[in-house]
């Protein structure tokens, strides 16, 4: 951080043997920093330093306000559901936790994309809780969980976070540790709400046990962590799917509806009620060539989904359900979730294929919007396949000698041979 902001020692910095490494009041320059890093310290370094222009309640409130007002869809939701005084009170809670403000400052400077997602999540959490008639104390907990949920990324190798392409099994294990790191940081902050800290720990857990870091299942999970999990996905879909085509955040609703069984019902209902306050996407006037291109892409995705679903369904049957292995059950649960979504979306139905083909004959703006929403839905299913492959590959890497590992590897090999549809509009979630 000393390359990006002025950092001052707020007290003497001592080694665990009592050796003075930096006097109170001095600026931490590169030489001092290198010297400090050679030693174990008597106290955590974060307790003995201050960052110039560190974030506080007012600056966080200002950043959220600017972020929301720059987005017409979010601005409309905020105008209808938001309450300035309540949001200010949420932000004021941050001033009670200087260490969290320090962590958020570092996040803002080191990982600006992650910080932007944090303030997006904090705002959405606050809006959902406000819309759900929660108390101020509960709204504070939602807001703090949203803004804090990814602070653990500060302690993950940034080269892994910024890596393009697939992660190795070891890199993926590193990524999976960030909820635990965040939880350990937050539970050590005096007065930080236990409900918010638990939500940070659980925000990548799934009802079917396929999440991380502890593969918890529905009955072991709390509502707030599941809401943050859901908001993470909403934000990823909106940023990577909707914004690039100037579509409203309301366009995420169909994806939520086909995934209703994957989340706690009250969490899904809460976010859907909120997103319905956003305006519809603007009407577009496509040309015939543009419609044909989108239909062709949708048809290619449909074929890929059909073939891949058939393979994972067959693999589930071969694996059976008498193995009593929690990791394999998680892989099978992801597969069952995909199969359920594909069936509910009618992607095996010939009527769906006929509907897609018929769209080429019309260049109406309503048709264009239908195709774009279909693309978002198909993209979500393909993302589910990527999750399946990630977990299946992780199992094979971790347990190569397991008696069922060869069946899972055969499945991965078969899927890899299916030509992937174009990656236009695809997205990756952590």
Beta strands, then each sheet from edge to edge (+ up, - down):
strand 1: 7-9
strand 2: 13-14
strand 3: 20-22
strand 4: 49-51
sheet 1: 1+ 4-
sheet 2: 2+ 3-
end
